[in-house]
Amino acid sequence: MCGISGIVSSENIAKDLFSSIRNLEYRGYDSCGLAVYAEGKIQLRKNTGEVDEVNKKERLTQLVGNLGIAHTRWATHGGVTKENSHPHFSANMEFAIVHNGIFSNYQKLKSELSAEGFEFRSMTDSEVFAHLVERAYAQSPNVENAFVSSLLQVEGAFATAMISIHEPDLLFCAKNVSPLMLGLGESRNFIGSDINAFLEFTKTAVTLDDGEYAIVGKQDYRIKDVATKEEKEKNVFTIHWDVESTKKGGYSHYMLKEIFDQPFTTKQALKIEKEEIEKMAKMIQQSQLCYLVGVGTTFYVSMVGQYFFAQFAKRHLPAVSSDEFKDIAILSDKNMMLTVSQSGETYDTKMAINFAKSFQSKTGAIVNVMGSAISMMVDNVIMQGSGAEICVVSTKAAFSQMMILLRIVLEVARLDNHLSEDQYKEYYTALEDFPDVIETALNEQSGFIRNMADTSVKIHNWLFLGCGVYFPVAMESALKMKEVTYLHAEGMATGFLKHGTLAMIDESLYSLFFVPPPDQIDLHERTLIAIEEIKARGGKVYGFIFEGDEKSEQLLDHLIRLPKVHFLVAPFLEMIMAQLFAYYSALKLNRNIDKPRNLAKSVTVA
Ligand code: AGP
């Protein structure tokens, strides 16, 4: 799980190449490097640390040349060391490569190459590829042939890019499972793990499919099949993202910016054509059983979907975590799965889709990144249009996915006659009013939430509790808290308490309740029972509540009071407040908010 980029141009590229891996840094950030060709030689500079740090140490932007590749790493094989950073040279330094993913048969290849006298400089699986190309080129001096014959020897999920002194005007790249795209500019072309690599330079792109390789010059490019070397016709598409949406826009962190983007991204989710929503709804309606599938945050998004499908459409759509899908799903050509993914590249989710496809089940997806693998793999995709999400933790993308799922639910409910036209209109009005509600709440509540965070960072163990749809909201909120603060937060259904967890409660244990509006009588009562259960045992209780909830006001030790809203959007407003709570807690703790330790934005490996 790393970021790859490359540029071939008629001008000096080092600054732009550096900028491109800076824009990919959320994919991995423990080390980085650049390899640039000039005057018969490849200059390679790399080191450990974040991109800006490495630039200071190694003066990456001062490299000179018109052709180069770059990499930002999230270590898998081989520790975080300068030697293990990318790019990697071949033994004779005539080829330099970068690699994302895993060459699963590298150990066998490494032993073979070592026996032939190739000396390895790193502990990575990646380096084998550079030596393979050198060996193939020595046998038959043609760079394309050497590149392809090396590709035929490696196995696994990977994307790789290469430059060589023997082809000083060309970038070579290929992919299998891991993502790779081309960006097409004027008198210069780009390659990148995703569109953020080149979005500031061009909005015209081509996606590489598995088993394809590309030879990219500054004016043209060719994409071919690795197995046959036959040239392929590919779709060129325009990226509709705004470069500004990838910048911090005055906020101190991308996370905060992306939380504050949510009124806008909600509007975008509501602007998705009704026909698209209807098409997905009909697919679901026509399936015997539809699974909702995602992992991490998108699993919780799927759980929210499951609750809403039951509540409004009277249908059971089981939410399953992608990594567990093949262990639990019963599939056939009558069934379907609807996956949710911000990046569209998540390995576990891709594997789940492939598994469903092997049973001829139908596949659908809600995806944010255009041209991503998942968006191309499924029978029907809804592009959510939330703009680039740069912070490693997902906020605005997940939020939009919930809005889109809710729209699909309402459509299925309407088609199945479980909603009257009046109810349908009422719910849509609530959704349309929601962006302004979010905007106001963000502005009015930030100060209070910051204060709550500042005074509670000494708390190292949290229970986040909710019932009904507030349960997955609590789970997702706990994940946000864990990711950015590194503190323990456990999401749980309120009803679980008396079945075991109450044993933990004493005055050192804090809980945060997601309290529904009082007019949600059943959910509200169940939540209050749980608050009382904890209070009776000396535990401290915090809560998000809505205006007019006097009972909760009396019970809670610390509360955030939100304006009255329609019950449909109430859990989501509390979720946004929990995002802010996680953000401000992490800020107080001085955490690396946009790039939390040990995490990466797209988890493209097993
Ligand atoms: C979210 O904050 C997480 N970093 C993570 O759980 C993420 O949601 C998960 O890896 C799925 O990613 P995707 O949406 O890109 O498929």
Residues whose N, C-alpha, C, O or C-beta is under 5 A from the ligand:
A	BS01	AGP	V295 G296 T297 T298 V340 S341 Q342 S343 G344 T346 V392 V393 S394 A600 K601 V603
